[in-house]
């Protein structure tokens, strides 16, 4: 699911911070994904603490149109610990399916050796990693932390199936945006690509520790995928609805 691989990393650029410590809070967010303006998929992302580990999960399913007919689905799971205010993944799994045909891959991190081992349908790969390397799903936690700083341009290393990619983003000035949660102040983060027809942008809400409330990805001359938040809960409680933006 190439499209979901672009959306989910952007769709999830945030970290919940406790009042007195740089630690996350359990959450669950539900998003609607529109394809060329029409609702077609639903994505659910959650973070929970299980013993000494934190587990980040993402599930995306086709709900309408061709996406529903083909039973499109994607699941990701990242498990790790909090280390010096930063999430360090220990393991990552990805699987997706279209019309019953599936693909999957996984990664195991060794932070002592600064290496990650990935296992794909093409074989096993061992790659060097830096101190801040993320998997495609835990990138949402790493970037959420970075967004609370004042960086104008953000660069992040992300493990792919058989390589380490560098994602570069440009931060734009904040403005108000109407969402299903009400009116929020958002900061747009645009992914920078060279010689590419692809485009990706995310809008992250300051009120919710830079939770992405909208993520848009597409290809010029091709389809556009627009992911928008529908519901949000923190510590099992629904987020308080905000007032609408002024007309």
ABEGO torsion letter per residue (X at the ends): XAAAAAAAAAAABBBBBBAABBBBBBBBBBBBBBBGGBBABBBBBBBBBBEABBBBBBBBBBABEAAAAAGBBBBBBBBBBBBGGBBBBABBBBBBBBGGBBBBBBBBBBAAAGBBBBBBAAEBBBBBBBAABBBAAAAAAAAAAAAABABABBBBBBBBAABBBBBBBBBBBBBBBBBAAEBBBBBBBBBBBBGBABBBBBBBBAAAGGBBABBBBBBBGBBBBBBBBABBBBGGBBBBBBBBBBX
